[in-house]
Amino acid sequence: MGSAPASDDIYLRQTVQKATKLVIAGHFAVGKTTFVRTLSEIKPLHTEELMTQASAHVDDLAGVPDKATTTVAMDFGRLTLSDRLVLYLFGVPGQHRFTPLWRELARGALGALVLADTRRLEQSFPVMDLLEERGLRYAVAINHFADAPTFDDAELREALDLHPDTPLVTCDARDPASSTRALISLVEYLHRSAQEHV
């Protein structure tokens, strides 16, 4: 894993007052690895492996027939939002068989950003259920895919059965500005929630 030079690390330790762990979650092939790669200011750690025939009967490639790799442990990146706030991003695998690992990676996280794909919205429910079981607050970001249908926010909220307070945004995981806005919507939501419970 690449990292910032030692002098940068010393600067971070001296100035950062809050380091926050966030989970980047979502179903299989929704763009989590791309999202972490796009935003990380360090060379991200990723554990992508080539997909093999052994996973053909368990990994649903409907809607993503060209997918050739999959995350088998996690993605990790770092993003400095300000002189005083650094985010540590943990992308978790989307397949059900990785749920035990997922639960461990979510330990100590402040919240999660759930990436969703309008072609496969129903696959987001198990992810959101896991987050709710762990008591993690989350925002939902609809990741843009060229061939995906579009819906207005009201339709998406109803389809995903979102609580009125849960942020819902759209993003393109390949675009830094768009991805940053999605992450900021989560951070602002977590900050508001914390203020309400003081």
N, C-alpha and C positions, 0 to 999 in steps of 0.2 A: 504494500500500500504506500503510495506516495504521500508526502506530507509537506507542510510549510517548512521553510528553513528554521533552524533552531532559534534564530533571533526573533522571528515572528512568533514562535511559541512562547518565548519569554515575554514579549509584548502582550500577548493574549492573557497570560497568567497575571500580569501586573494591572491590566486595565479592565478586563471583563468582570462584571459583577454578577452576571447571570448566564449560566450555560444550561440550555434546555434541550431535553431529548424529545424528539417527535418521531412518530411512526408514519411511514408512507405505506398505506395498505390498499388492497384492492384485489379483485379476482385475477385469475391467471391471464396473462397477456394483455393487461390493461395499460401498461406504460410506466410501471413503478421504477424500473431500472433506468429508463430514459429520463424520468423526472429527476432522480437523484443525480445522474450524470450531468444533466443540464445545469443544475443549481450549485453543485459542490464547487467550492473554491480550492479544494485540494483534489489531487487525483483520487477518485472514489475507489473504495474497496468494493468489488463485486464478485459474486460467486456464480456467474453464468456458466452453464455447461451445455454442450450439444445435446439435443433431444435424440433419443434412441428408440428403437422398436419396442424396448421394454416398457416405455411410458405411453405407447400409442393407445392402449386401451384405457388409460386413466386420465390423460390430459386431453381435454376437449378442444380440438383445433377449429371448431365451427366458427367462422367469421375471421379466423387468422390462419389460413392454410399455409402461409409462407413462413410461419414462425419456426425457427431452427434451434433456438437456445432457450433455456429457462433458468431462473434463479433457484439454486438448491440450498442456500443458507440465508444470505442477506445481502443487501447493498448498504454501504455506509458512506456518508458524505458530511461535509461541514459547511455552514453558511453563516457569515457574520452579518447580522442585520444592522448593528450599530456598534459604537465603541464599547458599549456595555452589555450587548446581548449577542450570544453566539448560539446557533441552532445546530444540533447534531441530528442528522437525518438517518433513520434506520428503515430501509425498504425491506418489507417482509414478503416471503414467498406466498403466492396466491392459492396454491393447491391444498386441498383438504389434508393430504397426508403430512403436510408440514405444520399442522396446527400446534403440536407440542412445542416445537421450536419457536413458532410465532408467539406463543404465550410468554416464553422466556424473553424474547426480544422486546416485548411490550412492557416488561417490568421496569418501573421507574420513569416511564414516559409521561409527559404532561398531557399529551393529546395525540390525535391522529388526523391525517388527511386521507380520505378515502377517494381513490381515483375510480371513476365509473365510465362505462362505455354504453352508449344508448342502444347498441346492437344486442347487448347482453345484460340489461339492467338487473334481471332476476338473479344474476350471479353475485350481485353486491349484497344481498340479504345475509348470507352466512358470515360475511366479513363484518357487517354492522352488528350482527348478533354477538360475535366474539368481542367486539369493542365494548358493547353495552354490558356483557357479562363481566368484563374487567373494570367497568366503571370509568372508561376513558371517553372523554368528550371528543367529538370529531366534527369536521366539516367535510362536505362532499364536493369534489371537483370533477365535472364531466370533461373527460379528455377528448380532444377533437381528433376524429378519424375521418378521412376524406369521404368514405362511403357510408358513414353513419347517419341515420336520420336525425333531424333536429326537432326539438319540442320546446315549448315555452316553459318558464320556470314553474308555473302552477301545475302543469301536466307532470313534470319531472318530480316535483315534491309529492304529488299524489301517488305516482307510480312507485316511488321509493319509501313512501309512508314516513316522511321526515317530520320531526318535531318543528314547530314554527320558528324556534330559535336557532335551529341548525343551519349554518351558512351553506348556501348552494351557489357555486360559481362554475364557469366554464374555463378551460385552459387548453393550451397545447403544450404537452410535456416536452416538446423539442425546443420551445421558445423561452428564453430566460425571463423576459419581462412578464409574460403570461403566467409562467410557473411561479414567479415571485409573488405576483398578485394573489394567486391561489393560497400560497403559504401564509401571506400576510392576513388573509381573511380568517385563517385558522388561528393565528397568533392573537389577533384582535378579539376574536370570540373567546379564547381562553382567558385573556386578560379581563374582559367584561365579566365573565363567569366568576373569576377569582374575586373581583371587586364586589360582586353581589353577595358573596358568601363570607365577606370579612366581618 
